[in-house]
Amino acid sequence: MTHSSIEINSPIEVIDMIPVNPLISKCKIKVFYLGANRNGSLITEDVARDIAKSLPGSPVVGAFNEATGDFEEHNRIFEVKGGELTIKDTTRPYGFVDLNAKVWF
């Protein structure tokens, strides 16, 4: 099987984007690597298989940084107004993992 990848500046890689309609596209994504990851974590094959079991039906979420034009990790904004701390989650849903998704690594 041949994949065409779209490189983006993050640990996620988008592969084989297929538009379904103007608002929805299907694609494959890479979300982590076996072994040493860029964030310093180490994912073994056993851990990857456990993660894979929980992926179908899971939401795909992220935080889009308009200043950089790129997605970031799951973010929150902390503000203090009038002596009160407020926390705003800037992570938004963008899709979900198909229930029949084939997990590969």
Buried (B, 14 or more C-beta within 10 A) or exposed (E): EEEEEEEEEEEEBBEBEEEEEEEEEEBBBBBBBEEEEEEEEEBEEEEBEEBBEEBBEEEBBBBBEEEEEEBEEEBEEEEEEEEEEEEEEEBEEEBBBEEEBEEEE
